[in-house]
């Protein structure tokens, strides 16, 4: 599904130009070498076209206005490498990632060095399959069917996937510490893309309320898993969820931090986020929250 969304939204629009506002630099930055790792909720929160290719291939759909770019600009770091890539999961940290248009993103860990002193990482959603689960819950009728499919036979597939992903994320964090032993490592969780109440907004987002409630429950369990892993692996958790509650995809375009099925930019129709991903306001919120955590250091 992630590949189809890329082809639908990004490839036809490559001829359009968009411009990202630069982050303000902060003098006397305390970090010199910042590496960002992660999936599409890190890389392409706001699809600035054409996608950035300084650090990753074009079909990673990495944006120059993603939160790592904004944080790096605000900190004024001397060296910055953004390895984040749409569709990434934990295996892509140590193995090349095959991309939608035939490209390959090198292992994200290749950007880490012994002198890296700051790392942010956002990962886990694709290991669990939560993004694909959301698309499978789309329904032309306001009838809950998705939860029943994912829990058929008394087995909760998404809950099992969350449990299975916990050691994968733990291994990833351990791998970062091994490669960059002097680095401060921050694990960034997922902002509030779904209504905290569990009540949806069908037909604006065609997912029945019962399925929205189920997906929100799994979303919270995923973030709780990330918190456990961070605490157990000498890693700071950056909570982008709590401060963004009330800005989910069911809110008005000027309020929401994440998009639904049909993305709408409140500021510029040429600047669109991917469906079911953070938008420009979400990117700004992520940047602010992550930067505040870094500066609290």
N, C-alpha and C positions, 0 to 999 in steps of 0.2 A: 504493500500500500504506500509506503514511504517513497518508493521509486515512481509510482504512478503520480503521486502528488507533485513530485519534482518535475516530471515531464509536463504535467498539466499547467503548473503555475510559473515555473522558472524558465524552461527552455523557450517557449514562445515569446517571452518578454525580454530576452537578452538584449534586444535592440533599444529598449527603453533605458533612460538614464535616471538615476536617483542619487541624492547626495546626503551623506550622513554628517551631522554636526559634530565637530571635533570636541573631545572632552577637554576640560581645562586641566592644565598640568599643575601639579603640586610640587613646590620646591623642596629640596632636601629629602627626596624619597629615601626610605630606609631599605628598599629592596632594589637589587640590581638586575636580577635575572628571573623573569616571571614566565612560567609555562602554564597554559590552560589546556585541559583535557576534557573530553566529553562528547555528548551526542547532540542531536539537533536542538534540544532545549538550551544548550550552551551556544552552539555554532550559528544557527540561522534564525534566531528569535525574530529578527526583523530583516526581511529579504531585501537588501540593498542590491540593486541590479546594475551591472553584472556582478555575480558573486565574487568575493575576494579570492585571489589566487596566490597571495604572497606566501602563505603557510601551508595550504592544502590545495588539491586539485579543484577545478571549477565545480565538479559534480558533488563535492561535499556541501555545496550551497552555503559556505561560510560567509557571514556578513561582517563588514567592517564596523557595523554598529552593534555587534553582539556584546554581551556584558564583559567578556575578557578584554576586548579592544578598548572599551570605555574605562575599565579599571586601570589598564596599563597606561592609558593616556593621563588619567588623573594622578597616578602615582609617579609618572615621569620616569619609569624604569629605563635603564640603558638597553637592556636586551629583553625582547618579548617574542614568544613563539606560541601561536594558537594552533594546537593540533586538533581541535574539536571538529567533528564531522557528522553530518546528518546520517542517521541510521546506525551509528556506532553502538557497539555493545562491548562488554569487558574483553572478549577475545581480540578485539581490534586494538587493544592497548599493546599487545605483544605480537600480533600478526598483521600483515597487510590487509586492508579492508577493500573489497571489491565494490565499485561504485556504479550508479545507474547508467552512466553514459560510457562505461567501459574503462574508466580510469581506476587508479588504485591509490589509496591513501596509505603511506608507509605506517608501520606500527606507531601509535601515538607516543609510546615510551621512547622512541628514537629521539624525541625533542628534549628529553630530560638529560641533564649532565650533572656531574658531581658538584658543580658550582651553582646550580639552580637553587635559589633561596626562597622562592614563593611558587606554590602550585595550587591552582583551583581545579576541581574535578566534579563533573556532573554526569553521572552514569547510573544505569540500573533499569530504566524504563524499557529499553529494548530487550534486555535480558529477560525481563518478566513478560514482555509482549503486551504491555498495557495499551500502547498506542494502537496496535492492530486490533485489540479487543474493542476499543472505542468504535472503530469503523465497522466492526462486525455487529455492533449494537444498533446501527442506524436502521430505522423502521418507518415505513410510510404510514403506519397506523400507530396510535398511542397505546400499544399493547406490549407489555413486558414479556419478552421471549428470550432475551439474551442471557439473563441470569440463570434461567433454567438450563440452557445449553452448557454454560460454564460450570454448573454444579450438578450435572446429570450423574445419577448413580451414587449420590452422596459424596462425590469427589469434587472439591473446589479447585479447578485447574489453575486459576490465577493465584490463589493462596499458596498452592504447592509451588508455583513458579517463584513467588516471593521468597519462600523458604529456600528453594534451590539456588536462588541468586545471592543469598547472603554470603556464603563462603567465596563466591566469585568476586563480589565487591571487596571483601576483606583481603583476598589475594591481590587485588589491584592496588589497594592502599599500601599493602606491604611491599609491593613491587616499586611503588613510587619512593617509599622511604629507603629502599635498598639502593636505588639508582641515584637518588638525590638526598643523601643523609643529612645535609644541613638545611634542607628546605622546610619551611612552614607549609603544612598541607591543610587545605580547607576543602571539605566535601560539601558541595552545594546541593540542597535538596530541591524538590520540584514545587514551583509556586502554585497557587490555588486556581487551577484551571476549571474545576468543576464546582457547582454550588455546594457550599458546606452543609446546607440543609438536606441535600440529597434529592431535592425537587428540581426537575428539569424545566425546560422551556419549549417543549414540543408545540408547534412544528418548526420553530425557528432553528432549533437543533433537534432533528428528528430521532430522539432517543426517549423512550417511555420513562416515566418517573421511577418505576421499579428498577429499571436497569441503571438509571443515573445513580440511584441510591447504592446499588451494588458496586458500580464502578468507583464511586466516591469512597466507599468503605475500603476497597482494595488500594485506592490511591493513598489513603491515610496509613494503611498497613505498610505500603512501600516506603513512605517517608519515615515511619517508625523503624523499619528495618535499617534504613540508612543511618538513622541516629544511633542505633545499637552498634552498627559496624564502626562508625566513627569513634565512638567512645572506647571500643575495644582495640583500636589500632592507632592510637596516638595521633588522632586526626581531629581537627576542629570541625564541628558541624555548623554550616551557615544556613539558618532557617529562613528561606524565602517564602515558605507557605503561610505562616501565621500573619505576617504583615500584609499579605495580599488577599486575605479572605474578604469577600465582598466585591472582588474584581474579576470574578470568573467569567467564562465565555457566555453566560446567559445575560450578562449585564449590557447596558447600552454601549454603543461604540466608543463613546467618550469616557466610559468608566472601566470597561473590561481590560484586563491585562493578557487575556488569551482569546484566541479566535475560535469560532465554531466551524460548522461545515462550510459556510461561505464567508471568507475573510473580508473585512471592510476596514480600511484605514480611516481613522477619524481626522487625520491631518492631511494626507496626500494619497489620492487614488492610485498613484504609481508605486507606492510603497506598501506592499502587501505581505503579511505574515502567512505562513503555511496554515492550512486548517488544523485545528486542535493543537496549536503551538502558541507560545507567547508572541505578542505583537510589539509594536514600538514602545508603548507605555509599559509593557511587561519587561522589555529589555532595560528600560530606564530604571524600573523598580529593582530588578535584579542587580544592576550596576550599583545603585545606591546602597542596597543592603550588603552586598559583598564588599564594597569599598569601606563601609562603616566597620564591618568585621575586621578587615585587614588593618585599618587604622587604630582599632582598639588594642591591637597586638601588644 
